[in-house]
Amino acid sequence: MSLRNVRIHKKILGNGTSSVLVDSTVNEEFLLLQCGGVLTLSKDVGNALRQQYAKISDGYALLGIHRISAYEHYLVLVKSVLSVGQLFNCDLHKITNVQFVPLHGASSQNQTSEQIDARVVEMQKFLSAGIFYFSSSTKQNNYDLTHSLQRRQEKGDRSRSDFRFYWNRTLSYPFERFGVPVDNWLVKIICGSVLVRTIYVGHRTAKVALISRLSCDYVGTRFNVRGINDAGNVANFVETEQLLTFEEKECSFVQVRGSVPLFWEQPGINVGSHTIKLKPLEFSMFAMERHYTYMKQFYGQVLSVNLLGSKRGERSLSVAFQTALNLSKLHSDVRLVSFDYHSEVKQSKESVRRLISEIDFFIEHCNFFSSSSSLQRGVIRTNCLDCLDRTNSVQTLIGMRALITQLKILGVEQFKANIVVRFEEVARDLWQKNGDNCSIIYAGTGALEGKSKLKDASRSLVRTIQNNLMDASKQESIDLLLLGHLFGDNKFDKLSNVLPSSLLKASSYFFEYSNIEGLVEREKEMCSVKSLRVFVGTWNVNGGRNIYNVAFKENHSLDLWLYPLTLLDADALNFDLIAVGFEEIVDLNASNLMKASTTNQRIWRDGLRRTIDRFQHAHFSAVDDKFVVLACEQLVGVCLVLFIRASLLGSVRDLAIGDVKTGMGGATGNKGSVAVRMTFDSTSICFVCSHFAAGQNEVTTRNADFQTTMKKIRFPMGRTISSHDVVFWMGDFNYRISLPGEEVKNAIRQNNFAYLSEHDQLSQQKEAGNVFAEFTEGPLHFAPTYKYDTFSDDYDTSDKCRSPAWTDRVLWMDSNNFVQLIYYGRSELKTSDHRPVFAIFQLNTLKFELQKAEPLLKDAIISLGPPNSTIVCAVSGHPTSFPQRLCNAIFSKIYELGITILVSKLEGRFLHVQLGSGMDALMALSMDGVVLGEDLRLEVSLGFAGCWPDSLVADLEQCLSLVRAEVAQTSTEEDSLGWAALNLNVAEDSDEEGDELLGNGQTNVLDDFSLIDFSDVTPK
């Protein structure tokens, strides 16, 4: 691309807003961007208008409009590129620099670096990192890089792009909304690697291309995004296509890589040791089933090559992967080939070739795509831990093996002797560069090659620095690029909880603010209600010193806390969700502040699990009543454990964990909070466990701990604690009673809890709006829970003689009246200086129902008006041109209706006006027939081609067909995962302290969740 095709012109309007005019050498029209609107102008009008604008920039292509907020919009311009070659008469380019041109205020030339949003700077860096590519052509049939050669032929040149690899799709939404042809103005970019080489075979020309496409469905940096998400998308999923052309013939071979398709993570980012944490295998099964279903839909048969090692950390993940596939009924045809790469290569580098020999049958069986004869009917899926260095090595060998067959298909050898050697040299070089490019995206450095220890050590050090210091900002850039103004938006998050992801992704319609608001208002009409019984408990266990008295002695059984049968019958205690928070689960000493032991965590968790199992077995013998650990997270002394009924796992998605230290101003974790969030069907739920600052008079510090927790705990996609439908907050908040100790004790003896609650610091601070302002707490009809002498009913008799207080509390926030309190009280376990507290709730959750939603969606979409929110005005008696002098009168009429005008244009006898929303356009129809000052009648219609309601409903129907297929598939997956048939046994966990014996540089595993007994598992 030798010419800068795009020129940007700008002027500031009288009200201070920007008006941007864009012209392109490859377009016969101009673009006008103003106040969020997008219009095309004829060449004549554009040229005349350009005289009023100043040129501010130029570039090679447009990526679209990035909306960071409702009012902060940027036009994204490609400023510089590098040519990487040609394919199919199209130029292929690597983006090396982009510019974000602001559309919302003063000229970008007048902005200093301090005035530019830091997030914009980071996104510019990300898009300019040399990892994005696009194609261009002067002809209409431009090569869409999001498609493989086979998909392009199967779907046709003009089929819509593969959204999995279309990274700037959300940037195209404003163009789609206003009916501006996307293909005429924007290029479509992929993230990954595009490498092309030309080889001359005599006087004939051949090309070898290696194209890697990173999926944007579940994407992020190395330690922020791992494993799989609920939709079945895996981290670091890359489709790599080895493409050869020779004369008029083409041949390609596709293989993929992707993270192990289970729920797992590596939360600790340390030098040389990264702990692996596994979530329940039961929880992973749904997502893994979806992953392989999608894989088959896109690629046909699947062969999985697993390169994880046999050492402790990777082995647990590898065996869990093998177990999950063995348990799958839907995907029993997926073969898993496990190959301990590090161990095998240490013995002999030739062992990798034996792996290729083992999978050679599949390469031939799945075939190759050839433009003249065949389709590829399967794919090899390769993974290691990061899907980087080991995966690069094996995929290279698979690619080299495939190259031989591709050359035979194209018949290259017959034209020149020994030409195969030249192709192999080129292909090997491309694969090495491809590995580096893929590694840079995910880990920040090139691949480790194993050839130079010094070079590999240097790259490992750079990776460590990258992971610790830079990944957070890079992750935010990725999320903002893909979601834009909807990143962290509460209403969009609520809509995404209700509507299936396949529906949201199918149309840009659901990404417009006005449409989102209208649909969220009707969320309850589209859902059915499911009731859950929820237990929420908190207990400061005083370092867990007397743990065995609680967990294993009948006279101090946890049953008394979890299942108070003296208060409620067994049916009322038949919980669906159990959330238990512990404080001071370990001693808050210096060694635990540096690295807290998880031994007590596992003992308490297993004690809870045995208590739950014992109660279920005694009162409800059905197998479906089995409970599994949904989450178990510890921050020094604070620990939060969630149990869920296994039969409800299919309703849980978007599980995430957050924590924050609040001790010593956030420097230490002796005080802090742990939070777990989830979406249950269509209702978002958050559980928080906290331990706030101690001290009779430290009210201000405790308030600050609350505010810090609210502010600093962040979940993926910008979610916060307060953005959830329901929040349950438990813990030792340490708020005291502002009365002398003896006066408090006298009131307790008289059961005068109402008097004490008047002087309770938390109640006072809550009423003043300083903490928990939007939360509710049950009545304090029980005695203060702190501070007791251990194994006694006596309050503190030590020299300090602390005054009794309700330090341990459970509160909840519920904006939709989903929660009903059943019971709030305390238990009489005496092994700590605190008494445990618990609350039992009835929780009503929403569940999207397609049958209910279909007519409502259609009705809602029609009531929201045309998506382009445009009206077209004409004046009677003026059949050829619109009288410009009447424009201001029409604009005044529109403003009188309280409607915002974005942008307008004159075109022949029509005035086109873009308004703020489709509902505004419907409202503006009331001006039809209005008589203007010159006895001229105004004619107003909607500027939407064809019958807009029918067109919208037809589009919606197409989207709903995808949802029906997804619902049917989900039902099939749930049926195939009968929990009674799985019979997953829980294995005992090993102590974390033994991890240190494994040595530096080794990946360890923390079995913080329920694990499967792998002893009976045999490979397929």
N, C-alpha and C positions, 0 to 999 in steps of 0.2 A: 504494500500500500504506500505508494510514493507521494500521494497528495493528501493534504489535510482537507478532508471532504466537508467538515462541519465548521461553521462559523457562528459564534454566539454574540448577540447584540443585546444591550440592556439600557433601560432608562428608568428613572424613579418617577412615579406618578405623584400627583399633588397630595395624596393622602399618605405618602411615604412608602407605599408598597412598590414592589418591583414588577416590571413588565419585561419579559425576555423574548426576543425574537431569534429564531434559529433558521438558517438556510443551509442547504446542502447541495453540493454539485451533482449528486446522484438522484435528487428529487425535483419534481416539477412544482413543488409547493413549499411554503414556509410554515413554521410552527410558531404559534403565539402562546406563551405560558404566562398566566397571570392569576394571582389570588387562588391558586389551586386548580384552575381550569386549564384545559388544553384544547387549542383550536388549530385547524389547518387553514392557511390562507392561500389564495391563488398567487402565482408568481408576480402578476402585475400589482396586486394589492400589497404584497410583501415588499417588493422593490420600492414602492412609493412610501410605505411606512418606515422602511429601514433608515430613511434620511433623518428621522427623529431620534434614532438610537445610536449609541456608541458601541463600537466593537470592543469586547472585553477579553475574548479568548477564541481559540480555534483548536481543532483536534481531528482525530481520525474517525471517531464513531461515537455514538451515544449508547449508554447502557440503560438509561431510563431515569425516572424521578424517584429519589429516595426521600421518603417522608419520615423524618425522625420523630416528629410530633404532629399534632393536628395543624400547626401553623408554621412549622419549620421544615421547609422542603428544599431539596437540592437537585439540580440537574447534573447527572454524573457523565462526565466527558472523558473519553480516552485521549490522553495527551500525547503519548508516545508508545510505539510498538516495535517489536522485532519480528521480522519475517522468519518463519520456521519452515517454509516450503509451500508446495502446491499439491493439491489433490483434486481430481475431477474438475479441472479448470477453475478452481477456487483458491484464493490466497489464504494461507493460514498464518495467524499472528499471535504472538505472545504479548500480553499487555505489560508494559514496564512503568507506566505512570498514568494516574487518573487525577482529575480535578473535580471537586464538588462545587458547582456554581450555585450560590444561594439564590433562591427564588422568592425569598420572604422579606428582603430588606435592602440595605445599601449595597453598592457594588462591591464585589469580592476584592477589587483592587484597593479599596479603602480599608479593608479589614486587616488588623494586625493579628499576629499569631495568638495574642492573648484573647482576642475577641472571637476567634473561631472555636466552636465546640470541640473539646478534646476528643470526644467520641468520633467526630468527623475526621479528625487528623488520623486517628487509629484506623478507621475504615479505609482512608486513602492509602495508608501504608500497606494494609492488608491486600487491597486490590492492586497495588503497584508492586507486589512482591515477586512478580514473575511466575505466578502459578496459575494464571487465568489465560484462556485462549478463546479466539473466535475466528470465524471464516468470513470472507467477503468475496463478492463476485459482482460484476457488472450485469450479469444475466439474472433471470428470475429464479433459476433453480440453484440457489445457494446451498452449499453442503452444510447441513445442520449437524454440528459436532456432538450434539446430545444423543444422536442415534448411531448405533453400530450400522455397518454396511447392510447386514441382514434385516434389521428393523426398518431401515430406510426403504429397502426394496419391498418388504412385506406390507408396509403401511402407506407407501407412496411418498413422493418428494414433498408434497404439501401437507402431510399429516402434522398434527400438533407435536411439539417437541416432547421429549422424554423428560417429564417433570423431575425425575430423580436427579438429573444432572444439569438442570437448567437453573443456574445460580442466580441470575438477575430477574427471575420471573416476577417477584413482587415489585420490582422497579418498573415493570411494564404495565402494572395494574391501572395507573392513571390514564394511560393511553387506551387500554381496553375499555375503561369506563366511559370515556368520551368518544368512542368510536373511531379513534385514530389508528390506522393500520400499523400494527407493531412491526411487521416485517419490513415496512417501508422506511422506518425511522431508527429502529434499534437493532443492535447485534445481540446474539444469544451467546453467553459465555459458559464455558465449562471450567472446572477447577481440576487440575491434575497435571498431565504431561502430554505434549504433542511433539513427536519427533518424526521427521521425514528425511529419507535419503534417496538419492537417485543413483541407480546402477546401470551402466551401459552394457548391454549384451550384444556385442557386435555393433551394428548400426541401429539396433532396437533399444528402447528405453524401458526400464523396469523401476518401480518404486517400492521401497519398504517403509512402512509407517508403523509406529507404535503409539497408540492413543490410550491414555489412562484417564478415566472419568471418575472423579470422587463424588459419591452421592451426597446430596445436601439434605436428605431425609433425617439423618441422625449424625450430626457432624460436630466436631470440636477438637480440642487439643488433647494431647496424649493422656493426661491424668484427669481431665475433666469429663471426658466422654469415653466410656468403656462398655463392652458387652453389647446388650440389646435394649431396645425400648419396647413399650407395650404394643406398638403397631407392628412389631416384627422386623424393624430396621436395625441393622448392626452398625457399630462404630467403624470408622475407617473402611467403609465398603467401597472398593474400587473395581470398576470394570476395565480390564485391559484388553484391547483389541490389537492383534498383530495382523496387519493388512498389507497385502502384496498386490500390485497391479503390473500387468505386462501386456503391452499393446492394448487390445480392447477387452482383455479379460481381468477379472478381479477375484481375489480369494482372501477370506479372513478367518481368524480363529480367535475366539473370545474366552478368556478365563477371568475369574474374580477372586478377590480377597476380601476378608471381613473378620471382625472380632469374633471370638467364641460366642455363639448365640445363646448366652445365658445372662442372667442378672448377676454381675460381679463388678467390682471396682477396686481401685488402688488409691485409697484416700491419702496415704502418707507419702509425701514426696521427699525422700531422703537420698543421700548419696550412697549408692551401692546396694540398697535394700528397699524393696517396695512390697508392702504387705498386700496380699490378695484377700478380699473379703467376698464371700459367696452369700447370695440370698437363697431362700428356700428353693430347692429344685422344683417343688410343686408349683411355686410361683412362676418359675422360668418356663414351665412346659407350654403354657398358652402362647407365650411370645415366640418360643422356638418353633412351635407348630406353624404359626403364621409366617415366620421367616422362610421356612422351606416351602410353604404353599406359594408364596410370592416368587421364590426362586424358580419353582417349576413353571409358574405362569409365564415368566420372562424367558427362561432358558431351556426348559425341558428337564431331562434327567439330571441328577446332581451326584457328583462324587466329591466327598469332603476329605481333604488331606489335612490332618492335624499334626503340626510340628512341635507341639509342646513337649517339654522335657519330663523326666521321671523324678526329678528332685521334689522336695516336699511341697513347695508352693504351687508350681505348675502342675504337678501330678494330681493334686486335688481338683484343679480346674479341668484337667484333661479327662479324668475319670468321671467327673460330673457330666461333661459333654457326652462321653460315650454312653453313660447311663441314660441320659435324657433321650438320645437317639434310639437306644434299645427299647425304651418304654413307649416310644411313639408308634401308634397304630396307623396313623395317616401316612407316615413317611418311613415305613419299614423297608422300602425299596432304596433308601438312601444309604449308600455304603460309606463307612468311615474307615479311612486308612490312617492309622497312627504311626508316626515316625519320629522318634526322639532325635531331632536333628543334631544337637550339640554332642550327645553321646556317640552317635553313629559316625559323625565326621571326625571326632577325636580318634576313633579306631582306624578309619580309612575314608578318604575323600571320595573313593569310588563307590561307597555305600549309597550315596545320593543317587547315583546312576541306577542302582538296584531298585530304588524307589520308583524311578521313572519306568523301569521295566515292569514293575508291578502294576502301574496304572496305564501302561501302554495300550492295553486292550480297550480301555474306556476312551482314550483319545481317538482311536480308529472307529469305535462304535458310535460316538456322538457326532463324528464326521466334521466337515468344514463347510463354511459357506462359500459357494462358488457361484458367480453370476450366471454361469452357463449350465450348471448341472445339479447342485445340491444345497441343502440347508444344514446348519449345525443344530443337532437335536439334543444337546446336553452341555453341561459346563462343569469344569473342575473348580471347586471352591477351596482355597488354601488359607490356613491361618497358623500363626504362631501366637505369641503373647501380644505383641504390638502390631503384628502384620507388617513388619518392616524387613529387617535384615534377613532372617531365615526365609521368610516368604519370598523376598526378592530373589534369593538364590534358587529356590525350587521353581518359582515361576519362570525364571530364566531358562532353566533346563527343559521345562515343559515347552516353552516357546521355541527353543532350538530344535526339540524333537518335532514339533508341529511344522516348523519351517521346511523340513525335508519333504513332508507330504504336500505342503502348499506348492513348493517348486515343481513337484511331479504333476500336480493338478494343472498348473499353468504351462507345463511343458517347456520350461526354461532351458533345461540341460541340453536339449537337442540342437540348440543354436550356438553353444559355445562350450568347449571342454573346460572342465575344472571351474566353471563359474559358481558352483555351489560353495566353494571355499570363500569366495568373495562375499557372497550373501551371508554366510555364517559370521564372517568378521564384522560386517556392518550390523547384523542383528545383535551380536554379542555386545557391541559398543552401545547400541540403542538401549538394550536391557539394563546395562550398567547405569546409564544416564537416567533412565526411567526410575530405577530404584532410588537414586539420589533425589529426584524430583518428588517422588511420593513420600520419602522420609522427611524432606524439608517441610512439607505441608503439615505433617502430623507431629513430628518431634523437633523441628526447627533446625536440623542439620542433615547432611547427606548420610547415606547408608554406611553402616560398618561393614567393611569388605573382608576383614580377616587377613589382608595381605600385609598391612603395615600396623604394628602394634602402637607405634607412636601416633599415627594418624587416627586410628580408632580410639585411642585414649583421649586425644584432643577432642574428637567429636562427642565422646561420652561426656566430657566435662562441659562442653557447650550445651549439650542436651540438658544436663542437670541445671545449669544456670537458666536456660530457657524455661524449663518446667517450673522452677521456683519463682522466677521474677517476672516473666513476660506472658505466661499462658493465660492469666486471668483477663488481661486487657484484650488479648487476641480472641479469647472465647466470647467476650462481650461484642467484639467487632463482628464475629461470625453471626451471633444471634441477632444483632441489629441489622446486619445486611439482609438476613433472610426474613425477618419479621417487621423491621422498620418501626413505624409508629405504634404498632400493636405489641411490641416487646414490653412486657410488664403491664400491659393495659388490663385492668380488672374486668372490664365488660367483655373484651375479647376472650380473656381466659375463661370467663363464665360461659360464653357461647361455645368455646372449644370443649368445655366439659359436657355440654348438652349434645351438640351435633357431632356425628361421627366424623373422624378425621378425613375419610374419603370424600365426604360432602364438602368440607371446608376447602380441601385442596383442589377440588374440581372446578371452582369458579372464583373469580376475583370479586364477585358480588359480596361475599361474606367478609371482605377485608375493608369495607367502607364504614366509617364511623356511624353514619346515620342509619345504615341498614343493621348494623350490630345492635344499636340501641333498641331499634324496633323489634328485633327478634328476641333479645334478652327479656324484654317486657312480657313475652308470651311463653317463656321457658316452662312454666308449670303446666300450661295447657298441652305441651308436647310430651309430657312425662307422666308416668305412673308413680305411685308412692310405695316404697318398701320400708318396713319398720325393722329397726335393729335394736337389740338390747346391749347397752354399752356399760362396762365397768371401768371406772377411772379411779386409781388409787395412788397415794403418795406416802412415803415413809422415810424419815431420816433414821438410818440404821446404825448411826454412831460408829462408823468405821467397820461395821460388819463383824465386830469382835465376837459376838455370841451367835454367829450365823447358824451353827449346827443345832443350837437349841430351838431355832425357829424351823429350820428346814426338815429336821429329822425327829423331833420329839413331839409326841402326840399332844402333850399338855401345852405346847406352844405352836400348834399347827397353823400353817398359812390358811387352812380352810376357814378359820375364824374370821379372817380378814376378807378373803375373796368370796366366800359363800356363807354369809351369816344366816343360817337356817333358823335361828331363833327369832329373826326379824321378818323374813320373807320365805315363801315356800320355794321349792326347787324350780318350779316353772318360771317364777319371777326372776330366778337367778340363772336361767338358761341363756347365758350371754352369747353374743355373736362376735363382739370385739372386746378385748381386755387390754387396757393400757395401765401399766404400773411404772411409777417413777420412784427411783431411790435417790436419796441424798446421803453423802458421806458413806458411799458403798466401800470406799477404802479410806484409810487414815490420810488426812490432809497434811502429810509431811513433805519434806523437800524432795525425796526420791520419787514419790508418787506425783508430785507436781511436774517433775521432769518427764517421767514415763510411768503412767499409772498401770498397775497390774490389772489384768482382766480375770484373774482367778476367781475373785469374789463374784464378779459379774456372772460368770458361767455357773457358779454354785447356786446363786439366787435364781437365775433364769431356769435352771433345771429343777430347782425346788418348786418354782411356780408351775412349770410344765407338769410335774408329777401330781401336783395338787389339782390342776385342771383335769388331767386325764383320769384321776381317781374319782373326781366328782362326776364327770361325764359317764364313766363306766358304771357308777353306782346308781345313777338316776336316769340316764339316757343311753341305752346300749347300742344305738344305731352307729354303724361305722362312719356315717357322714358327719358325726359329731366330733370327729378328730380335729384338734387344733394344731396349728403350726405357728412358728415364730415368724412374724411378718417383718419385724425390725428389732434390733437390739444395739443401742448406741450408748457409748460412755464418754464423758468428758471429765477426766479425773474422778471426782467423787459423785458426779451426777450421772445417772443411768436411766434410760427410758427403754422399756421392753413392751412390744406390742404382739399380742396373740390374736389370731383370727381363725374362724371356723374354715376348714379346708375347702368346704363346698362353696365358699364365698370368694375364693381367690380370683375367679374369673371376673368378678366385679371390680377388682382393684387395679388401678393403673396410675402412672405418674408418681410412683413412690419415690420420695426424696428425703434426705436428712440434712439438717443444718445445726450448727452449734456456735456459741459465742462465749468467750471468757469475759468475766466481769470483775474478777478479783484484782485488787490493786490497780484499779483504773483500766482493766482489760489486759494487764500484763501477765497474769497468772490464772490458772483454772481452778483455784481453790473455791471460787464461786463462779457460777455461770449457768448456762441453759443449753438444753438439747431439744431439738424439735424434729418431728417426723410428720410429713404431709403425704396425702394421697388423694386420689379422686375415686370415690366409691360410686360406681355407675355414673351418675351425672352430678354428684354432690361432692364438693371439695371439703376435706376435713383435715385439720391440723391438730396435733397433740404437742404440747410444750411442757417440759419439766425443768424447773428452775430452783436454784439455791442462791438466795440473795444475801446481802451483807448482814452480819450479826450486830448485836449491840442494842441496848434499850433505846438509845437516843439517835441511832443512825437512820432516821426516817428519810432524810434527803438522799443518802447513799443508796438506800433500797429503791427509792423512786428512780434514781439514775440507772440502777441495774435493770429495772423494768424498761425504761426508755431505750437503753442500749440494746436490749434483747429485741425489742420491736423494730429498731432501726437497722441493726446489723445482721440479723438472720435473713438470708436470702436463699431462695430455692431456684432451680433452673427456670428459665423463661421469665425471669424478673419477678417471680412470685414472692410475696411477703406474708407474714403471719396474718395481718389484717385483711388480706385479699381473699381469704377462704370463706366459704359459706358458714362453716361451723369450726370453732376453735375450743378445745378443751385444754385448760392451763392448770397444771398441778405443781406442787412443790413445797419446799420449806422457804417461804417468803420472809420469814424472820420478823414480821411485824409484831409488835408487842402491845400490851395493854397499858395505857398511860395512867396507872393507879399504883399506889404502894402495894407491895407484895401481900401483906396481911389482909388488906382490904379486898384484894382479888380472891384470896383463899376463903375468906368469909362469904363472899358472894357465891363461890363455887359450892360451898357446903349448903347454901340455901337454894341452889339451882337457879340463881338469879342471873341467868345468862343474858337477858335483855339489857340489864344494867351494864354488864361488862362489855357487851357489843357496842354500846354508846361510846366507850372509851377505847375501842379497838382501833389501832393505828391504820390498819388496812381499810377498814370501813370508812374512817374519816378521810383518808387520802383519796379513796375511790369517790366519795361523795363530793369532794372538792374538785374532782376531775383531773387529779394529778397522775393517777395510775388506774388501769383496768376500767376506764370510763365507760366503755361500751360492753363490759362484761357483767354477768349475773352470777350471784352466789346463793346457794340455799341458806335457809335460816340456821344460825349457830345455836342449835338446841343441844349441844353436847359440851362437855367440859373441855377447857383448854388442854392441848395435847403436849405441852412442853412447860417446864422441864421436870422430869421424874428421876427419882433414884432407880437405877436398873433393878429389875425383878421386884419392883415394889409399887404400891399404890400411892406412895408418898411423893409430894412435890419436893423439889431440890432442898436437901438438908445440909448441903456442903457449906463451906465458909462463905461462898459467894451468894448462896441462897437466892437464886434468880427467881424473879416473879413469874408465875404461870402466864402462858400466852397461847393464843391460837396461831402458832407459827406455820402450821401445816394446813394447806387449803386446796380446794378444787373450785375453779370458776369456769364459766363457759361464755362464749360469745356466739350469738345466733341472730342473724338479721332477718331470717325468714320464718321464725317460729317453728323450726324443725325439731327443737329439743324440749323434752319434758322431763323434769327431775322426778325420779321415783323415790330416792332415799339419799340422805346426806348425813354421814355420821363418822364415828371412829370405832376402832377395834381395840381390844384389850390385850394385845401382845406386849410383853413387858421386857423384852430382851434389849431394848434401847432406852435412851432418855427421852425419846419421843414416842407417842402412840401413833399408829398408822391411821390415816383418814381415807375414806372412800366415798364415792358418789355413784349412784346407779341411774342411768338415763334410758329413756326411750327416744331413739333418734329416727326421725322420718327422712329418708333419702329419696331423691328423684332418680328415675331411670327413663332414658329416652325410649319412646315407643314409636316405631316407624309408622304403624297404622294410624295412630292418633296424630302424628306430626305431619304426614303428607298433606292432608287438606289444609291444615293450619299454616304450613309453610307457603303453600300456593296463595292462600288468602293474604298472608302477611306480606309476601313479596309484591303482590299486586297493590296492596294498600300503601306500600312505601314508594310507589311511583316508578317512573322509568329510570334505569341506572345512569343514563347520561345527564339527567336533570336539566335538560335543555328544552326551551320553548322556541318556537318559530313564529315571528310576528309579520303580518302583512297588513297593508292599508288599502281599503277599497278605493278603486279609482286610479290606482297606480300599478298597472299590470307589468311594467318592465323594470322599474327601479324603485327602491324604497326611499321615501323622502327623508333625508338625513336630519332635517330640522326638527323632526318629530321624535328623535331618539331620546332626548332629555325628558320629554313629557311622558314617554313610556317608562323610562327608568324611574321617574318619580312615582308613577302608579305602582310599580313593583315594590319600591321602598315603602310606600304606604301600607302595603300588605305585610310588612315586617320581614321581607325576603332579602337575602344577601345575593348580590350579583357578583359572579366570579369574573367573567370575561364575555365580550360580545363581538360580533362581526356583521358587516353588511355584505350580502351576496345576492346580486340581482334585485328582485323585488322583495327579498326577505331580510329580516333582522334576526340573527341567531343569538340567543342569550343563554349562557350557562349559569345555572343557579346552584345554591349550596347543596340541595338534596332533591331526590325524586319527589318527596312530599311538597317541597317548595314549588316544583314544576306543576304538580296537580293543583296547588292553590292558585298559581298564576293563571290557570285556565279561566278563572272567574273574570278575567279582563276581556275575554272574548266577547265581542259585540259592543264594547265601550265606544262611545262617540267622543272623538277628540275635538279640540277647539275649532277646527275648520269643518265641522260636520262630516268628518271622515270616520268611517267605522273601522275599528281595529279587529283583525282576525288573528286569533292565537291558537296554535296547535302544539302538540308535543313533537320535539325534534328527534323522533326515533323511527328508524326505517321500518316500515311494515306495521303490523298491529303489535304494539309493545307487550300487552299482557300475554297474548298467545306466544310470542317469541320467548318471553321470560319463562313461562310455564313449560314450554318445550325444552328449554335449556335445563330447567330444574328437573324435569322428568328424566333427562339423560343423566344428570348427577345422581338422582335417586336410584337409578338402575344400578349404579356402582354400590350404593349403600345396601340395596337389597342383596346383592351378591356377597357383600361383606358380612351382613347379618346371617345369611345362610351358612357362610363359611365358619363364622364364630360358633354357631349352633353345632355344626359338625365337629369342631374342635372340642367343644365342651362335652359332647356325647362320647368322643373317643377317649376322654380323660376321666373316666369313671374312677373316683378316688378309692373306692373299695377295691377295685381291681389292681390299682398300682401298689398298694401295700408297701409304702416307703417307710423303712425303719430308720429311726434316728440313732446315729452313732454317738458314742461319747466323745467329747472334745479333749484335745490334749492341751496342756498348759502352755500359755504363750511364752513364758520365760524360757522355754527350751528353744525358741526361735534363735536366740543369740548364739547358740552352739553351732548353728549351720554355717557360720562364717560370713565374711563380708562379700558383697557382690552377688548374693543369692536372693532370689525372690522367695519370700516367705508367705505363709497363709495364716490368716486368723479365722478360725471357724466360729464366727460370732453368731451364726444363724444355724437353724436346724440343718443337719447334714444327713445324707443318705448312707445307709450301710451298703458299701460297694462290694462286699465279700462274695456275693452270689452273682455278680454281673459278669457275663461272658460276652466277648465281642461277637459281632455278626460275622 
